[in-house]
Structure formats: structure tokens, C-alpha cells
Amino acid sequence: MPASHFKCVDGETILIDQCLKDRGCRMKERCATKSYLRLIGFDRKWTGVTPSSAGNGPRYLYLKATVDYVVDPNDRVWAALGTSTHDNLGMHRYNKDILAEEKLSDEKMTGIADCLEVDENKEGYFILTDFKSWGSYKVAKSLGIVSEKIEETILDDEGKPVLLKTGKNAGKPKTKQRTIITTDVSQIDLRAEEAQINRYRIFFEQYGFPISKMQIQVVTRDGGTYIAKNRGIDRNRYIIPIRRLSNADVLDFYQKLSDEVLDAFKDRYARKCNTWESWERRRCDGGYCEVVSECKRMSADNNEKWGIV
């Protein structure tokens, strides 16, 4: 089942179909244009696990496919931005050296790849790119950028500590907070993206398009802001390389996920998202999951503690 209701600005809900009717809004004025509401009120019909399912747990995928849930129009702004970006880039799909928004399939799965371009530096090969729109926190994680705040003693012109003159800390050195930015490749977090884009690679190579390079082109949603710069993100757009994984590992990952979801349709139960799938619980507790109430109900119905991954 797709999203069924919108959450209104007063906290009440309304059926999406009712909201989109002429004069169907229950409020004095609409919270958004009908064109925007139509865009964010549409969910693709469930047809099975796809490459973009990577990073989602089987319970999340099963519930999104089977239960009615409420959408807050305010929470889908960035998803709408991403959809619009893909649509605009897809306008160039018929150029002689570009395949954009290409529908792919084999006996196991279907998917839509963002962009395949001729590799201008390697004849006969192609570059596979996926477009993303992320906040600076996610961009920093994908680049392995680590920011740490430290207290630093303030020095005078002679290099001596400046002392506090009043208060309970009088006589102690004044300090200021400074952010240290480092890069640690061991902290790079691209597990879901690597699975997704390598799955697209497998499609294309089965079709006879050898891939020389895979990458993400990411737009930083809050680029240029103070918080982004404090995270070490000083650009609005990045190209991030994606590792080539073995075909066997990629196909095995998706087969296991698909099997778990198919079992959920039979058993009406799926395991809770693990630490990775739940973003270390931030997805569950931070309002980023639209089926969290149904997830809690499933745990209660099966006498399991909710919130313990």
C-alpha cells in the first residue's frame, strides 16, 4: 500500500486523494501547492527489492509495501528535490554519449540507473554515475571526514596565556573552541551506495557496456553554511568514487534481502532493522521512518522489545 494520508499543519490527517481534490483541503489555506503535494504523495507500487533498497531493513521494506501510513509534506522536501533533479538530468538521456534514467532488468531484479557516459579517457569503456542530494553530515561520512572540537588556550601578543580576571575561574587561562578537521578513510561510510551502484554496473556489463569507473555526484543541501564548513564540507558539489565489489558479493547481498522480504509476506513478520539499517537508531528515534508506529506494533504483537537492535 502506498502512503494514504497527509499530516496537516495542525497535526490532524487527511486522505491524500481527498486533499488533492478541488477545494479538498480541510484547512483555511493549503500548506503547499497541489503540484508539490501530488509529487510527494506518490509512492511507486511495490514490485520487489531494487538496487535502491540497499540500506533498508526487510521490516521497513515490508511495511512500506503493506500498510497505510501518513506522510508529512514538510518531511519530503528533500525527496522532492532529488526527484526533480533526476527528472531534469533525464532530459539529456537521448544525447549520443549519455544514457540517463535508464530502466534495467534481468531475471532477478529491475532498476533505474541515473547516468551512463562514455569514458573520454578510455576508449570502449563507460562511467557510471549516481546522483545524490545529501546534507553535509552524510557528505562528510561518505568522504571519511572527521571533525573534532578542542579547547585551545588564548595567547597574548607575547605568547603568554590570557587569564580570566573575574568570576569563579579568575586566574585561569581563557580558552576558545576550535574545530580540527581530518580525513580517515577507515571512517568512509558508503556501504549502501556501493551495493546499489555495483548492482547497476552488473546490469550494464550484462548488456555489453564495460564500466571503467563508478561514482556519485552529490549536491550538498546545506553547502556554504556555518555547520557544513564546521564539518569540513566547503563545496556544494562533490564527485565521490565508488569501489568495485565482486559480482558474487553484490548478488548475494540482494538475494538475502529479497528472501527476507518475501518471507515477511508469508509470515507477516520481519526482523527489526539492525544498527546499520536504522542509522544507529537515529532513523527510528529521529522521525525519519514513516512506518515506525507499525514497526512498534509488530514488535508488540510478537512479544519483542522495540528499540533494541
C-alpha positions in Angstrom: 0.0 0.0 0.0 1.3 3.5 -0.8 1.2 6.5 1.5 -2.5 7.0 2.3 -2.7 10.3 4.4 -1.1 13.7 4.7 -0.3 15.2 8.0 -1.7 18.7 8.2 -0.1 21.6 9.9 -2.4 21.3 12.9 -1.4 17.7 13.4 -4.6 16.2 12.0 -4.6 13.9 8.9 -6.4 13.8 5.7 -6.7 11.2 2.9 -4.3 12.1 0.1 -7.0 11.6 -2.5 -9.3 13.9 -0.6 -6.6 16.6 -0.1 -5.8 16.7 -3.8 -9.5 17.2 -4.9 -10.6 20.7 -5.8 -11.3 22.5 -2.6 -10.4 19.3 -0.8 -8.1 20.9 1.7 -9.5 20.8 5.3 -7.6 24.0 6.3 -8.3 27.6 5.5 -5.3 27.7 3.1 -3.2 24.9 1.6 0.1 24.2 3.2 1.7 23.7 -0.2 0.9 23.8 -3.9 -1.2 20.9 -5.3 1.6 20.1 -7.8 4.1 19.6 -4.9 1.6 17.6 -2.9 0.9 15.3 -6.0 4.7 14.8 -6.3 5.4 13.8 -2.7 2.1 11.9 -2.2 3.0 9.3 -4.9 4.9 6.2 -4.0 6.0 3.6 -6.5 4.0 0.3 -6.3 5.9 -2.5 -4.7 7.4 -4.8 -7.3 10.2 -6.3 -5.2 13.6 -5.4 -3.9 15.5 -3.0 -6.2 19.1 -1.7 -6.2 18.0 1.4 -4.2 16.6 -0.9 -1.5 20.2 -1.2 -0.1 20.5 0.2 3.4 16.8 -0.6 4.2 15.9 -3.4 6.5 13.4 -6.1 5.5 10.8 -4.9 8.1 11.0 -1.4 6.7 10.5 -2.6 3.1 7.7 -5.0 4.0 5.8 -2.4 6.0 6.2 0.3 3.3 4.6 -2.2 0.9 1.8 -3.4 3.0 0.5 -0.8 5.5 -1.2 2.6 5.1 1.0 5.3 6.5 1.0 9.1 7.0 3.2 11.5 5.1 4.2 14.9 6.5 4.7 17.2 3.4 7.3 19.1 5.3 9.5 15.9 5.7 9.5 15.1 1.9 11.0 18.3 0.7 14.5 16.8 0.1 13.0 13.7 -1.6 11.0 16.1 -3.9 14.2 18.0 -4.7 16.0 14.8 -5.5 13.2 13.6 -7.8 13.2 17.0 -9.6 16.9 16.8 -10.1 16.7 13.3 -11.6 13.9 14.5 -13.9 15.9 17.5 -15.2 19.0 15.4 -15.8 16.9 12.8 -17.5 16.1 15.4 -20.2 19.6 14.7 -21.7 19.1 10.9 -21.9 19.0 11.0 -25.7 22.4 12.6 -26.3 24.6 10.3 -28.3 27.1 9.7 -25.5 24.7 9.6 -22.5 22.2 7.2 -21.1 20.1 8.8 -18.3 17.4 7.4 -16.2 17.7 4.1 -18.0 15.4 1.2 -17.0 17.3 -2.0 -16.4 16.3 -5.6 -15.7 17.4 -9.2 -15.6 15.9 -12.4 -14.3 16.5 -11.3 -10.7 15.7 -7.6 -10.4 14.7 -4.3 -12.1 16.2 -0.8 -11.5 16.7 2.6 -13.0 20.2 3.9 -13.3 20.9 7.6 -13.3 23.7 8.2 -15.8 26.0 6.2 -18.1 28.5 8.3 -20.0 31.3 7.5 -22.4 34.7 7.4 -20.7 36.6 10.0 -22.7 39.9 8.7 -21.4 39.4 5.0 -22.0 38.1 4.0 -25.4 35.3 1.5 -25.4 34.5 2.0 -21.7 31.8 3.9 -19.7 31.5 5.8 -16.5 28.5 5.0 -14.3 27.3 7.9 -12.1 24.5 8.1 -9.5 23.1 11.5 -8.4 22.5 12.2 -4.7 21.3 15.2 -2.7 22.6 14.9 0.9 23.1 17.0 4.0 26.6 17.9 5.0 26.6 15.2 7.8 26.1 12.5 5.2 28.6 14.0 2.8 31.3 14.1 5.5 30.6 10.5 6.4 30.9 9.5 2.7 34.3 11.2 2.4 35.6 9.9 5.7 35.9 13.5 7.1 36.1 13.6 10.9 35.6 16.9 12.8 36.7 17.2 16.5 36.2 20.2 18.7 39.1 21.1 21.1 39.6 23.7 23.8 42.6 26.0 22.9 44.3 28.4 25.3 44.1 32.0 24.1 47.6 33.7 24.0 48.5 37.3 24.1 51.0 39.1 21.7 53.9 37.7 23.7 52.6 34.2 23.5 51.5 34.1 27.2 48.1 32.7 28.3 45.4 35.4 28.7 44.0 35.0 32.2 40.4 35.4 33.4 40.1 38.4 35.7 36.7 37.8 37.3 34.4 35.0 38.3 35.0 31.7 40.0 37.7 30.9 37.4 39.6 34.1 37.9 43.3 33.5 37.3 42.8 30.5 34.9 43.6 30.8 31.2 41.0 31.9 28.8 40.1 29.3 26.1 38.3 29.1 22.9 36.8 26.2 21.0 38.5 25.2 17.7 37.4 22.5 15.2 40.0 20.2 13.9 39.2 18.6 10.5 40.9 15.3 9.5 40.2 12.6 6.9 40.2 8.9 7.9 39.5 6.5 5.0 38.5 3.9 7.6 35.5 6.0 8.5 34.1 6.2 5.0 30.5 5.1 5.0 29.3 4.1 1.5 28.1 0.6 2.1 24.5 1.1 0.7 25.7 3.2 -2.3 28.4 0.7 -3.2 25.9 -2.1 -3.3 23.4 0.0 -5.3 25.8 1.3 -7.9 27.6 -2.0 -8.3 24.2 -3.6 -9.0 23.6 -1.1 -11.8 27.1 -2.0 -13.1 26.2 -5.6 -13.2 23.1 -4.8 -15.3 25.1 -2.7 -17.8 28.0 -5.2 -18.1 25.5 -7.9 -18.8 24.2 -5.7 -21.6 27.7 -5.3 -23.0 28.7 -1.9 -21.6 32.1 -2.3 -19.7 32.4 0.1 -16.8 35.7 1.7 -16.1 34.6 3.9 -13.2 31.7 4.3 -10.8 31.0 7.5 -8.9 28.4 9.6 -7.0 27.8 13.2 -7.9 26.4 14.6 -4.7 24.9 18.1 -4.1 25.3 19.3 -0.5 21.9 20.6 0.5 23.3 22.9 3.3 26.5 23.7 1.4 28.1 27.1 2.3 26.5 27.2 5.8 28.5 27.5 9.0 27.5 24.0 10.1 28.6 22.5 6.8 32.0 24.2 7.0 32.5 23.1 10.6 32.0 19.5 9.3 34.8 20.0 6.7 32.4 20.4 3.8 33.4 23.5 1.9 31.8 22.8 -1.5 28.3 22.5 -2.9 29.1 19.5 -5.1 31.4 16.5 -4.9 32.4 13.6 -7.1 32.9 10.6 -4.9 34.4 7.4 -6.3 32.7 4.0 -5.7 34.7 0.8 -5.2 34.1 -2.2 -7.5 32.7 -5.1 -5.5 32.7 -8.7 -6.6 29.6 -9.6 -8.5 29.0 -12.6 -6.2 29.0 -10.4 -3.1 26.6 -7.9 -4.6 24.2 -10.5 -5.9 24.3 -12.4 -2.6 23.5 -9.3 -0.6 20.4 -8.6 -2.7 19.3 -12.2 -2.7 19.4 -12.4 1.1 17.5 -9.1 1.4 14.9 -10.3 -1.1 14.5 -13.6 0.6 13.9 -11.9 3.9 11.2 -9.6 2.5 9.5 -12.5 0.7 9.4 -14.5 3.9 7.8 -11.4 5.6 5.0 -11.5 3.1 4.4 -15.2 4.0 4.9 -14.9 7.8 3.6 -11.3 8.2 6.7 -10.7 10.3 10.3 -9.4 9.6 13.2 -8.8 11.8 13.9 -5.3 13.1 16.4 -3.1 11.3 19.9 -3.7 12.5 22.3 -0.9 13.6 23.4 -0.1 10.1 19.9 -0.1 8.6 18.5 2.0 11.4 21.3 4.6 11.2 22.4 3.6 14.7 18.8 4.2 15.9 18.6 7.7 14.5 16.1 6.7 11.9 13.8 5.2 14.4 14.1 7.8 17.1 14.6 10.9 15.0 11.3 10.9 13.0 13.0 9.6 9.8 10.8 6.5 9.4 7.3 6.8 8.2 6.3 3.3 9.3 7.7 3.5 12.8 4.3 3.1 14.5 3.6 -0.1 12.6 7.1 -1.3 13.4 6.4 -0.8 17.1 3.1 -2.7 16.7 4.8 -5.6 15.0 7.2 -5.9 17.9 4.4 -5.7 20.4 2.4 -8.4 18.6 5.5 -10.7 18.6 6.4 -10.0 22.3 9.8 -8.5 21.5 11.3 -5.3 22.9 11.2 -2.5 20.5 14.2 -0.3 20.3 16.8 -3.0 20.9 18.7 -3.7 17.7 
